[in-house]
């Protein structure tokens, strides 16, 4: 492939950037300037909210939380000091200090850099003498995490002394030590303690590594949060810094390989394409298998990916990835809830797992501004093995020679193309694509009010010409405390424009082939343009076989414009210290406008109807109200945490559709339907659903060793029949922290932490469409003479008795850390069974209906998950490694009423008891009939050079029911992720591998172009140059004019195991000397590569595709960026 730089839409980009900046500055000014002031030391006021008695150290904490001042004093200086009585109201800083220190033999001074130095008087020395006076060596620096984020409140202590300070909001510190050989001990909760020799340096930047155990880490669970050490369920966490390394419009694409039990396949590489996501296998035949998403407490239904009402283009995948409307830079962390006890609180919609997305929020302290920018270049990661013109002519002439027909090309044609190679359709359609991302955020606040504001502009070109996606988004997350009340919101809005192209094969024959399939089919002997500059059109386009892919991409309009807003507002009241009541109201508004135009000259449908325009408009509104009462009490060795609540959620979807044809000109595209002389039938849609629930959870902790949790949810869904609309989904889980037992002390020098946990519970699934339980009606047109009349007829047969799919799951897990938290391990075994599968049952034609939805059959998923992490130092190098692996099994337990036999077949696909979902029945390819096997070939009406298909029962016939074998084409049953980070001084290097094993793919692209000659002599794969001839007795590629009855067989269904180097990132964080000169707190430059190498024996383009069939190729991306913090 040649690299081509396509002119970017600079003007549009800069207009969007200016709009982003204006919006952000408005939000910043109205929020930040309203709460920050600049005062002198003597005028600075401190607010005391209530009368209270505190220690002197707590007084310093209050001052630091409300001002820019930081304290320097020995940590135990006030250990024996009397407590301070504070009165409600305001008081000046100096007055508060005088009152607090009046009974202690000390004095204080305001030093440089807003430091308040505490001095101690000694009776034996007479005048005031500072304890730190002998410490003549001053050291300053910054404490950050591995991602360069400051760690406010980190403790910095001179080793062997009580001399210590804490880092300020920006992670900055300054400490006076005894001499230049002193050692600093730096610690922070959740991070490994680090000893740093000063070695005469005046400035030291300290990077703390997250503890491998992460036991103090707070994990967000359904309707609450717990420390990881207190978890009794199976939950994995993905951090924001891992997501930010991946260049993508949608955060779900960045989760691949990040957590055990979370399988993600990216079968399409288009901007914002929706991946296939499963948690712990596939639970259903035809109901939804996607997990439930919860974004800042707002429940997003499993089927939200298809939020649009119409697929107006009829040539692209109808589902839209609505998560491409959310800015990934706003995300703080993602929790993956996997076992039934973790998901039971979400009841009926939790059986497929739950993904909780937490966005960033403000913290108390000075305002912090972050700016991130990157630009990226992307190319197709692997070319199709298509022939050039010389190779194409060679194969075409061999084919006509084998058939005894006249050649289509002469030797002169071959000579003419030998210099140019003809048209490289891949080079004409695929390009070097540019992606740009601007992200600006501000955060900060006080103990009363905090904020996080952000604004971003993302613009991604697809690697196919005239394909792109752009998004402008803003966010405002606010939190406030007013006495016993807490209130806040999470709110975001985005506007996304997607200029799409049709891709795939067989999407809609009337619309003509899509761009990618046309690239595969268009002969290299044909030009892009005619001599007069018009697009070349393949002569046989009336057959619908081939269309110029450049013409399709350049002239066919497919545009989606989406305006989306998500918001969740809450109010919390503290009744007592241990009892709180909370109410929230959330919404998700999704408004989309679609426009499609098929031109007259370049598309089949357009040429037949004189140009075709379609427009559709969809409004999708989801609302959620939740009300909970929580109780948290600790008494003696006992801790109780409980929550009960009710939730109500509803959805309203409506849309309209219109179209016309027979246009005078293509210039109007889809924006002037009245210019079409002929109207197309309009359409409209209205759908609604509702869910009401009662939920509860009780967690009990005894001596911090024995943990027990009960949870459950009672759900009712409008989707199900009135006879089984409500159901209860309970769960129980427990854990034993063995490492806290007295008998464990003997081995605690090697095993730091050991916890055994187990859970069992039930989840549900109602993702079958909104009205499957009700009979429906559809319209029809009847002709009476010359008059056409429209009527209504029954459309589907409802089933009033359909009920929830129920998934029961057992999970047994182990959490451990070793060698002073250097090594961590988490292991889980799970076994889950889904009963009452929702699926359509075929009805007899006499009924007048095609099928009815019923509950029948069982599927079982079981597996083992392992996650290992390690954090350690190699000399001056800090190393962080993490690996996860998942092993799954899937099989049918029962087919229920579908078939009394143990097998149910439809075409190549089959449902077989004891076999996995996704099993195909396919013939077995055994090579090519060679010279000397004429008699054997004749039995099956074959000749030498034809493929050999195994006759399993030996009856002289190839019969599908008898001679095909069951072959697993389901999702991979083994997959892994492995990432590492290495840091040295300001440098950091990160890498990420992921892969999958144990699956096969039908390589249709190879079967259609590399295994046989297509009708119409469209382009070929170069593998046909090695087709069987008497002189070239190939045993893999049949003769060019072979008698082929089966394209799908064990030779075209290929193993697709792969290992991929998904990402490599190298970055540099500038030191404090540079930062001070630039007046910034952080400056990082980085370079990364994505999808750099794939190791596989699979012949197709993408081993992640379930059916490699004209798919949009994945790209290889190189990115350079900068992070700046003020």
KOLSEMI-431441 format. One line per 8 residues: for each residue x negated, y negated, z of C-alpha. Coordinates in steps of 0.25 Angstrom, whole numbers, plus 5000, padded with zeros to 4 digits. Each point is the difference from the previous one (the first is absolute). Example, Ala and Ser with C-alpha at 12.3 -4.5 7.8 and 13.67 -1.06 7.14 Angstrom:
BEGIN
4951:5018:5031; 4994:4986:4998
// end
This chain:
BEGIN
5000:5000:5000; 4995:4986:4997; 5002:4989:5010; 5009:4989:4996; 5003:4988:5008; 5014:4995:4997; 5004:4985:5002; 5006:4999:5014
5012:4992:5004; 4991:4989:5007; 5010:4989:4999; 5011:5008:5007; 4990:5006:5010; 4996:4986:5005; 5014:4995:5000; 5004:5011:5009
4987:4998:5009; 5004:4985:5001; 5014:5004:5004; 4994:5010:5010; 4991:4989:5006; 5011:4990:5002; 5010:5010:5006; 4989:5005:5010
4996:4986:5004; 5014:4996:5003; 5002:5012:5009; 4986:4998:5006; 5003:4985:5003; 5014:5002:5006; 4996:5012:5009; 4985:4998:5004
5000:4984:5001; 5012:5001:5009; 4993:5008:5011; 4985:4996:4999; 4994:4987:5006; 4986:4995:5003; 4998:4994:5014; 4988:4996:5008
4996:5008:5012; 5006:4991:5010; 5014:4999:4993; 5001:5015:4997; 5013:5005:5006; 5003:5014:5005; 5014:5005:5001; 5004:5009:5012
5013:5007:4996; 5004:5005:5014; 4995:4999:5014; 4989:5011:5003; 4988:5004:5008; 4988:5004:4991; 4985:5003:5001; 4990:4990:4996
4996:5009:4988; 5015:5000:4996; 5000:4984:5000; 4988:5001:4990; 5008:5009:4991; 5012:4991:5001; 4991:4988:4996; 4993:5008:4988
5014:5004:4995; 5005:4986:4999; 4987:4992:4996; 4988:5001:4992; 4991:5001:5013; 4992:5013:5004; 4993:5003:5013; 4986:5004:5003
4998:5006:5014; 4995:5013:5007; 5012:5010:4999; 5001:5003:5015; 4998:4986:5004; 5014:4998:5005; 5002:5015:5005; 5003:4995:5014
5005:4986:4997; 5014:4997:5006; 5012:5000:4990; 5006:4988:4994; 5014:4995:5002; 5006:4994:4987; 5012:4992:4999; 5009:5000:4988
4998:4988:4990; 4988:4993:4993; 4986:4997:5006; 4987:4995:4994; 4989:5010:4998; 4990:4992:5009; 5010:4999:5011; 5004:5015:4999
4985:5004:5001; 4997:4991:5012; 5012:5006:5007; 4996:5014:4997; 4985:4998:5003; 5002:4992:5013; 4998:5011:5009; 4988:5006:4993
4986:4995:5001; 4999:4997:4985; 5001:4988:4991; 5003:4999:4985; 4996:4992:4988; 5005:4999:4985; 4988:5005:4992; 4998:4999:4985
5009:5008:4991; 5012:4999:5009; 4993:5009:5011; 5004:4998:5014; 4987:5004:5008; 5003:5005:5015; 4989:4996:5010; 4998:5006:5013
4995:4993:5013; 4990:5007:5009; 4998:4996:5014; 4986:5004:5001; 4996:4991:4988; 5007:4988:5004; 5005:4992:4987; 5008:5006:4990
4993:5011:4993; 5006:5008:4988; 4999:5015:5001; 4996:5001:4986; 4989:4989:5001; 4990:5011:4999; 5006:5005:4987; 4993:4992:4990
5003:5008:4987; 5013:4996:4994; 5006:5010:4989; 5012:4997:4992; 5007:5009:4990; 5013:5006:4995; 5007:5014:5003; 5008:5006:4989
5006:5013:4996; 4995:5008:4988; 5009:4992:4990; 4994:4987:5005; 5012:4996:5008; 4996:4993:5014; 5003:5007:5013; 5005:4989:5010
4998:5004:5014; 4988:5009:4998; 4991:5002:5012; 4986:4996:4999; 4991:5004:5012; 4985:4999:5002; 4996:5014:5003; 4997:5003:5015
5006:4987:5005; 5014:4994:5002; 4997:4989:4991; 5011:5000:4989; 5009:4993:4991; 5012:5003:4991; 5001:4996:4985; 5010:4989:4996
5011:5002:4990; 4991:5000:4988; 4991:5010:5007; 4989:4990:5003; 4992:5000:5013; 4988:4993:5006; 4992:5006:5012; 4988:4996:5008
4991:5012:5003; 4987:5002:5008; 4991:5001:4988; 4999:5004:4986; 4998:5015:5003; 5014:5001:5006; 5010:5010:4995; 5015:4996:4998
5011:5010:5003; 5012:4997:4991; 5013:5007:5002; 5015:4999:4996; 5012:5009:5002; 5001:5010:4989; 4986:4998:4995; 4987:5007:5004
4991:4993:5010; 4987:4995:4993; 4987:4996:5006; 4993:4989:4992; 4985:4996:5003; 4998:4985:4998; 4985:5001:4996; 4998:4985:5000
5012:4997:4991; 5008:4988:5003; 5012:5004:4991; 5006:5014:5000; 5012:5005:4993; 5006:5013:5006; 5008:5010:4992; 5008:5009:5009
5005:5014:4995; 5014:5005:5003; 4999:5011:5009; 5002:5014:4993; 5010:5003:5011; 5008:4987:4998; 5007:5005:5013; 5004:4986:5004
5005:4996:4986; 5015:4997:5000; 5008:5008:4991; 5014:4995:4995; 5010:5010:5001; 5015:5000:4997; 5006:4989:5009; 4988:4998:5008
4985:5001:5001; 4990:5009:5009; 4986:5002:5002; 4994:5011:4991; 4996:5008:5012; 5014:5000:5005; 5006:5006:4986; 5007:5013:5001
5003:5000:4985; 4992:5001:4987; 4997:4986:4994; 4989:4995:4991; 4996:4985:4999; 4994:4993:4988; 4993:4987:5002; 5002:4987:4992
4985:5000:4997; 5001:5014:4993; 5012:4995:4992; 4993:4987:4995; 4989:5008:4993; 5010:5005:4989; 5004:4991:4989; 5015:5002:4999
5013:4992:4999; 5006:5010:5010; 4995:5004:5013; 5006:5014:4999; 4990:5003:4988; 4989:4997:5010; 5004:5011:5010; 4995:5012:4992
4990:5008:5008; 5001:4991:5012; 5008:5010:5009; 5001:5015:5002; 5014:5005:4996; 5002:4988:4991; 5000:5004:4985; 5000:4989:4989
5000:5003:4985; 4998:4988:4991; 5005:5006:4987; 5001:4986:4993; 4990:4989:4999; 5008:4988:4997; 5000:4988:5009; 5009:5002:5012
5003:5014:4995; 5007:5009:5011; 4992:5011:5005; 5006:5014:5005; 4999:5000:5015; 5003:5012:5009; 4997:5003:5015; 4998:5015:5003
5005:5005:4988; 5013:5000:4992; 5013:5002:5008; 5011:5000:4990; 5004:5004:4986; 5008:4988:4995; 5002:4991:5012; 4989:4989:5003
4986:5005:5004; 4994:4986:5002; 4997:4996:5014; 5008:4989:5008; 4993:4986:5000; 5001:4991:5012; 4994:4986:4998; 4999:4991:5012
5012:5008:5006; 5008:4999:4988; 5004:5014:4995; 4998:5001:4985; 5009:5012:4994; 4992:5011:4993; 5006:4998:4987; 4997:4985:4999
4991:5002:4989; 5012:5001:4991; 5005:4986:5004; 5004:4996:4986; 5014:5004:4995; 4996:5002:4985; 4989:5005:4992; 5003:4990:4989
4987:5003:4991; 5003:5015:4999; 4986:5002:4997; 4993:4999:5014; 5001:5006:5013; 5013:4995:5007; 4994:5000:5014; 4993:4987:5004
4990:5000:5011; 5006:4989:5009; 4988:5001:5009; 4992:4993:4989; 5008:4987:5005; 4992:5000:5014; 4987:4994:5001; 4990:5011:5006
4991:4990:5006; 5011:4997:5010; 4999:5014:5006; 4994:5002:5013; 5001:5016:5001; 5009:5011:4995; 5004:5012:5009; 5004:5013:4994
5010:5008:5008; 5000:5014:4997; 5006:5010:5010; 5015:5001:5004; 4997:4994:5013; 4994:4987:4994; 5011:4999:4990; 5013:5004:5008
5002:4986:5005; 5003:4997:4985; 5010:5012:5000; 5006:5004:4987; 4990:4993:4991; 4988:5004:5007; 4998:5014:4994; 4991:4996:4989
4991:4993:5010; 4999:4985:5003; 4990:4989:4996; 5000:4988:5010; 4993:4987:4994; 4996:4990:5010; 4996:4986:4994; 4991:4990:5007
5004:4991:5011; 4994:4988:5007; 4992:5001:5013; 4998:4990:5010; 4988:4991:4998; 4995:4989:4990; 5006:5000:4986; 4993:5009:4990
5000:4999:4985; 4996:5011:4991; 4998:4999:4985; 4998:5013:4991; 4998:5000:4985; 4996:5011:4991; 4999:5002:4985; 5000:5014:4993
4997:5006:4987; 5007:5013:4996; 4998:5010:4988; 5006:5013:4997; 4993:5011:5008; 5000:5011:4990; 5003:4999:4985; 5009:5010:4993
4992:5010:4991; 5007:4995:4987; 4993:5002:4986; 4995:4988:4992; 5003:4999:4986; 4990:5010:4994; 5003:5010:5011; 5015:4998:4997
4998:5002:4985; 4992:5012:5002; 5011:5007:5009; 5011:4995:4991; 4993:5006:4987; 4997:5013:5007; 5015:5001:5004; 5005:4998:4986
4990:5010:4994; 5004:5010:5010; 5015:4998:4995; 4996:5000:4986; 5005:4986:4998; 4994:4988:4993; 4990:4992:5008; 5005:4987:5006
4986:4994:5000; 4989:5000:4989; 4985:5000:5002; 5000:4985:4996; 5009:4998:5012; 4991:5007:5009; 4988:4992:4994; 5008:4987:5002
5003:5003:5015; 4986:5005:5003; 4994:4986:5003; 5012:4994:5008; 5006:5012:5007; 5014:4995:4997; 5009:4993:5010; 4996:5003:5015
5014:4999:5005; 4995:5001:5015; 4991:4988:4998; 5011:4992:4994; 5010:5003:5011; 4991:5001:5013; 4993:4988:5005; 4991:4995:5011
5010:4995:5009; 4998:4989:5010; 5006:4999:5014; 5000:4988:5009; 5004:4999:5015; 5001:4987:5008; 5004:5001:5015; 5000:4989:5010
5005:5002:5015; 5000:4993:5013; 5002:5006:5014; 4999:4995:5014; 5009:4995:5012; 5001:4999:5015; 5005:5009:5010; 5014:4994:4997
5000:5000:4985; 4992:5007:4989; 5001:5001:4985; 4994:5007:4988; 5003:4993:4987; 4995:5004:4986; 5001:4997:4985; 4995:5008:4989
5000:5001:4985; 4996:5014:4993; 4999:5001:4985; 4997:5014:4994; 4998:5003:4985; 5003:5014:4996; 4989:5007:4992; 5011:5001:4988
5001:4987:4992; 5012:4991:5004; 5002:5007:5013; 4999:4992:5013; 5005:4998:5014; 5000:4987:5008; 5005:4997:5014; 5001:4988:5009
5003:5002:5015; 5001:4993:5013; 5001:5005:5014; 5004:4994:5014; 4999:5008:5012; 5003:4992:5013; 5001:5004:5014; 5004:4991:5012
5002:5002:5015; 5010:4992:5008; 5001:5004:5014; 5006:5014:5000; 5004:4999:4985; 4991:5004:4989; 5004:4998:4986; 4993:5001:4986
5001:5004:4986; 4993:5007:4989; 5004:4994:4986; 4994:5001:4986; 5004:4996:4986; 4994:5003:4987; 5003:4998:4985; 4995:5010:4991
4999:5000:4985; 4997:5013:4992; 4998:5000:4985; 5001:5015:4998; 4998:5009:4988; 5007:5013:4997; 4991:5012:5003; 5002:5015:5001
5006:5010:4990; 5015:5004:4997; 5005:4988:5009; 5011:4997:4990; 4999:5005:4985; 5008:4989:4995; 4991:4989:5006; 4988:5006:4992
4987:5006:5006; 4993:4992:5011; 4987:4993:4999; 4991:5011:5006; 5006:5011:4992; 4999:4992:4988; 4985:4998:5003; 4999:5015:5000
5008:5002:4987; 4996:4989:4991; 4990:5005:4989; 4987:4993:5000; 5001:4998:4985; 5011:4990:5002; 4997:4985:5002; 5006:4991:5011
5004:4989:4990; 5004:5000:4986; 4992:4992:4990; 5010:4988:5001; 4998:5000:5015; 5013:5007:5004; 5000:5012:5009; 4997:5013:4993
5012:5010:5002; 4999:5015:4999; 5007:5004:4987; 5008:5011:5007; 5005:4992:5012; 5014:5003:4996; 4998:5013:5006; 4997:4994:5013
4986:5007:5000; 4990:4989:5001; 4999:4984:5002; 4989:4991:4999; 4996:4999:5015; 4994:4986:4999; 5012:4995:4994; 5009:5006:5011
4991:4994:5011; 4999:4986:4993; 5015:4998:4995; 5009:5008:5009; 5004:4992:5012; 5002:5008:5014; 5000:4990:5011; 5004:5001:5015
5001:4988:5009; 5002:5003:5015; 5003:4991:5011; 4999:5007:5014; 5001:4996:5014; 4999:5008:5013; 5002:4995:5013; 5002:5005:5015
5004:4991:5011; 5000:5004:5015; 5004:4995:5013; 4995:5007:5013; 5004:4997:5014; 4993:5005:5013; 5011:5004:5010; 4990:5005:5010
4985:5002:4998; 5003:5015:4996; 5013:4998:4992; 5001:4993:4987; 5011:4998:4990; 4997:4997:4985; 5009:4997:4988; 4995:4999:4986
5006:4996:4987; 4993:5004:4987; 5003:4998:4985; 4994:5004:4987; 5004:4993:4988; 4996:5005:4986; 5004:4992:4988; 4995:5005:4986
5002:4995:4986; 4997:5009:4988; 4998:4996:4986; 4997:5009:4988; 4999:4998:4985; 4998:5010:4989; 4995:4992:4987; 5005:5003:4987
4987:5002:4993; 4992:5008:5009; 5009:5010:5008; 5009:5011:4995; 5012:4996:5008; 4998:4985:4996; 4999:5003:4986; 5013:5009:5000
5008:4989:5007; 4994:4987:4995; 4993:4997:5014; 5005:5004:5013; 5001:4992:5013; 5004:5004:5014; 5001:4993:5013; 5003:5004:5014
5001:4994:5014; 5000:5007:5013; 5002:4996:5014; 4996:5010:5011; 5003:4995:5014; 4996:5009:5013; 5003:4995:5014; 4997:5006:5013
5004:4997:5015; 4993:5007:5011; 5003:4998:5015; 4991:5007:5010; 4998:5001:5015; 4986:5004:5005; 4995:5004:5014; 4985:5001:5004
4997:5004:5015; 4988:5005:5007; 5001:5005:5014; 4989:5008:5007; 4995:5011:4990; 5013:4999:4992; 5002:4992:4987; 5013:4999:4993
5003:4993:4987; 5014:5000:4994; 5008:4994:4989; 5014:5001:4995; 5007:4993:4989; 5010:4999:4988; 4997:4996:4986; 5009:4997:4988
4995:4999:4986; 5007:4997:4987; 4996:4998:4985; 5008:4993:4989; 4995:5002:4985; 5006:4993:4989; 4996:4997:4985; 5005:4996:4986
4995:5004:4987; 5002:4994:4986; 4993:5002:4986; 5002:4996:4986; 4994:5004:4986; 4998:4996:4986; 4992:4987:5002; 4996:4990:4989
4987:4998:5006; 4991:5007:5011; 4996:4987:5006; 5011:4999:5010; 4996:5014:5006; 5010:5003:5012; 5003:4986:5004; 5011:4997:4990
5010:5012:4999; 5010:4991:4993; 4991:4999:4988; 5002:5015:4997; 5012:5003:4991; 5004:5013:5006; 5002:5002:5015; 4996:5012:5008
5009:5006:5010; 4998:4993:5013; 4999:5006:5014; 5001:4997:5015; 4997:5008:5013; 5004:4998:5014; 4995:5010:5011; 5000:4999:5015
4995:5009:5012; 5000:4999:5015; 4993:5007:5011; 5003:4999:5015; 4992:5006:5011; 4997:5002:5015; 4986:5002:5005; 4992:5003:5012
4987:5004:5005; 4994:5003:5014; 4985:5002:5003; 4995:5005:5013; 4985:5000:5004; 4995:5007:5013; 4986:4997:5005; 4996:4995:4986
4998:5015:4997; 5014:5006:4997; 5009:4993:4990; 5014:5004:4995; 5009:4992:4990; 5014:5003:4997; 5006:4992:4988; 5012:5001:4991
5010:4993:4990; 5014:5001:4997; 5002:4996:4986; 5012:4998:4991; 4999:4998:4985; 5011:4995:4990; 4993:5009:4989; 5004:5013:5006
5014:5006:5001; 5010:4996:5010; 4999:5014:5006; 4985:5000:5004; 4997:4985:5000; 4994:4999:5014; 4989:5009:5006; 4989:4999:5011
4985:5002:4998; 4993:5003:5013; 4985:5002:5002; 4991:5003:5012; 4985:4999:5001; 4989:5001:5011; 4986:4999:5002; 4989:5004:5011
4988:4992:5001; 4991:5011:5004; 4987:4991:5002; 5007:4993:5012; 5001:5013:5008; 4990:5001:5011; 4995:5014:4995; 4996:4993:4987
4989:4991:5007; 4989:5011:4997; 5001:4999:4985; 5003:4985:4999; 4986:4997:4996; 5003:5006:4987; 5015:4999:4998; 5004:4986:5003
5015:5002:4998; 5009:5012:4997; 5015:5000:4998; 5009:5011:4996; 5014:4996:4994; 5013:5007:4995; 5013:4995:4994; 5013:5006:4994
5011:4992:4994; 5010:4998:4989; 5001:4990:4989; 5011:4998:4989; 5001:4995:4985; 5012:4994:4993; 4993:4995:4987; 5009:5005:4990
5007:4988:4994; 5011:4991:5007; 5012:5008:4995; 4997:5014:4999; 5011:5004:5009; 5010:4993:4993; 5006:5003:4986; 4997:4989:4990
5005:4995:4987; 4994:4995:4987; 5005:4993:4988; 5002:5006:4986; 5004:4994:4986; 5011:5007:4992; 5003:4997:4985; 5014:4999:4996
5000:4998:4985; 4993:4986:4998; 5002:4996:5015; 4990:5004:5011; 5005:5001:5014; 4992:5001:5013; 5005:5009:5011; 4995:5006:5013
4998:5015:5003; 4994:5008:5011; 4985:4999:5000; 4995:5009:5012; 5006:5010:5010; 4998:4995:5014; 4997:5009:5012; 5006:4996:5013
4992:5010:5008; 4985:4996:4996; 4992:4997:5012; 4986:4996:5005; 4988:5008:4995; 4994:5004:5014; 4984:5002:5001; 4995:5006:5013
4985:4999:5003; 4991:5006:5010; 4986:4993:5002; 4988:5004:5008; 4989:4990:5001; 4986:4998:5007; 4993:4986:5002; 4986:5000:5005
4987:4992:5000; 4986:5004:5003; 4986:4995:5004; 5004:4987:5006; 5010:4997:4989; 4991:5002:4988; 5009:5011:4994; 5015:5000:5000
5009:5012:4995; 5015:5001:4998; 5006:5013:4995; 5015:5003:4998; 5007:5013:4995; 5015:4998:4996; 5011:5009:4996; 5013:4994:4994
5012:5005:4994; 5011:4993:4992; 5014:5006:4999; 5013:4996:4994; 4992:4995:4987; 5008:4990:4992; 5000:5003:4986; 5010:5001:4988
5007:5013:4997; 5004:5002:4985; 5015:5002:4998; 5007:5008:4989; 5003:4991:4988; 5015:5003:5002; 5000:4992:5012; 4997:4987:4992
4988:4997:5009; 4985:5003:4998; 4996:5002:5015; 5004:4997:5014; 4990:4997:5012; 5000:5010:5011; 4991:5005:5011; 4993:5013:4998
4986:5006:5002; 4988:4998:5008; 4985:4995:4998; 4989:5002:5009; 4987:4991:5001; 4989:5004:5010; 4986:4995:5000; 4987:4996:5008
4994:4986:5001; 4986:4996:5005; 4994:4986:5002; 4986:4998:5004; 4993:4987:5003; 4986:4995:5005; 4994:4987:5004; 4985:5000:5002
4987:4992:4998; 4988:5005:4992; 4989:4990:5004; 5005:4986:4996; 5011:5006:4991; 5014:5001:5006; 5008:5012:4993; 5015:5003:5001
5005:5012:4993; 5014:5006:4999; 5006:5012:4993; 5014:5007:4999; 5005:5012:4994; 5014:5006:4998; 5004:5014:4996; 5014:5003:4997
5009:5011:4996; 5014:4999:4994; 5010:5011:4996; 5015:5003:4999; 5006:5008:5011; 5014:5001:4994; 5007:4995:4988; 5014:5001:5007
5012:5000:4991; 4992:4996:4988; 4997:5015:4996; 5001:5013:5008; 4988:5004:4993; 4987:4995:5005; 4997:4992:4987; 5007:4988:4994
4994:4995:4986; 5002:4988:4992; 4991:5000:4987; 4986:5001:5005; 5003:4996:5014; 5004:5010:5010; 5005:5001:5015; 4994:5013:5006
5002:5005:5014; 4985:5000:5006; 4995:4991:4989; 4998:4985:5001; 5009:4989:4995; 4994:4996:4986; 4998:5015:4995; 5000:5002:4985
5002:5012:4992; 4990:5000:4989; 4994:5010:4990; 4986:5005:5002; 4990:4995:4989; 4989:5011:4997; 4992:4994:4989; 5001:5001:4985
5003:5011:4991; 4986:5003:4993; 4997:5008:4987; 5002:5014:5002; 5013:4998:5009; 5009:4998:4988; 5009:5012:5004; 5001:4996:5014
5004:4986:4996; 5010:5005:4990; 5008:5006:5011; 5004:4986:5005; 5001:4994:4986; 4986:4994:5002; 4988:4999:4991; 4985:4999:5004
4997:4986:5005; 5013:4999:5007; 5001:5000:5016; 5001:5012:5008; 5012:5000:5010; 5000:5011:5010; 5011:5011:4999; 5001:5003:5014
5010:5011:4999; 4994:5005:4987; 5013:5001:4993; 4995:4994:4987; 5007:4987:5003; 4998:4987:5007; 5012:4997:5008; 5000:4988:5010
5007:5008:5011; 4991:5012:5000; 4986:4995:4994; 4999:4986:5007; 4992:4999:5014; 5003:4991:5011; 4990:4989:5001; 4999:4989:5010
5001:4986:4994; 5003:4993:5013; 4992:4989:5007; 4986:5004:5005; 5000:5009:5013; 4986:4994:5004; 4996:4986:5000; 4989:4991:5008
4994:4986:5002; 4986:4997:5004; 4996:4985:5003; 4987:4994:5006; 4995:4987:5004; 4985:4996:5002; 4996:4987:5006; 4986:4994:5001
4999:4986:5005; 5009:4992:4991; 5002:5010:4990; 5011:5011:4999; 5002:5011:4990; 5013:5008:5000; 5004:5012:4991; 5012:5009:4999
5002:5013:4994; 5014:5007:4998; 5005:5013:4993; 5010:5011:4998; 5000:5015:4998; 5009:5011:4997; 5009:4995:4989; 5002:5001:4985
5005:4990:4989; 5007:5003:4987; 4991:4992:4991; 5010:4997:4989; 4991:4989:4994; 4990:5011:4997; 5011:5010:4996; 5006:4991:4990
4987:4995:4994; 4988:5008:5003; 5006:5014:4999; 5009:4999:4988; 5003:4991:4988; 5011:4991:5003; 5011:4998:4989; 4998:4988:4992
4985:5000:5001; 4999:4991:5012; 4986:4998:5006; 4992:5012:5006; 4991:5003:5012; 4986:5003:4995; 5002:5015:5006; 5007:5003:4987
4986:4999:4993; 4997:5013:5007; 5013:5007:4996; 5000:5015:4996; 4995:5004:4986; 4993:5013:4995; 4987:4992:5001; 5003:4994:5014
5007:5011:5008; 5004:4991:5011; 5008:5007:5012; 5006:4987:5005; 5005:4992:4988; 5009:5007:4990; 4999:4998:4985; 5006:4987:4995
5012:5006:4994; 5002:5010:5011; 5014:5006:5003; 5002:4994:5014; 5012:5003:5008; 4996:4995:5014; 4993:4987:5003; 5002:5002:5015
4991:5012:5004; 4988:5003:5010; 4991:4993:4990; 5006:4987:4999; 5004:5000:5015; 4987:4997:5006; 4993:4999:5014; 4999:4986:5004
4992:5000:5013; 4991:4987:5001; 4991:4992:5009; 5000:4985:4997; 4990:4989:5005; 5012:4990:5002; 4992:4988:5006; 4986:4995:5002
4999:4986:5007; 4988:4992:5003; 5001:4987:5008; 4991:4990:5007; 5004:4992:5012; 4992:4987:5001; 4994:4997:5014; 5003:4989:5010
4990:4990:4994; 5006:5000:4987; 5014:5000:5006; 4997:4988:5008; 4994:4992:4988; 5013:5003:4993; 5009:4997:5012; 5007:5014:4998
5001:5012:5010; 4999:5011:4990; 4995:5001:4985; 5000:5013:4994; 4997:5004:4985; 5002:5014:4995; 5000:5008:4987; 5008:5013:4999
5004:5011:4989; 5012:5008:5000; 5003:5013:4994; 4985:5001:4996; 4999:5015:4997; 5009:5012:5000; 4995:5014:5000; 5010:5011:4994
5001:5011:4990; 5013:4995:4996; 5000:4995:4985; 5011:4990:5001; 4999:4985:5004; 5005:5001:5014; 5000:5012:5009; 5010:4993:5009
5011:5000:4990; 5011:5011:5002; 5002:5001:4985; 4989:4993:4991; 5009:4995:4990; 4997:4986:4993; 4997:4994:5014; 4994:4986:5003
4986:5003:5002; 4993:4997:5013; 4989:4989:5000; 4986:4998:5005; 4999:4987:5007; 4988:4991:5004; 5003:4989:5010; 4993:4988:5006
5005:4992:5012; 4998:4990:5011; 5006:4999:5014; 4999:4987:5008; 5005:4996:5014; 5000:4987:5006
// end
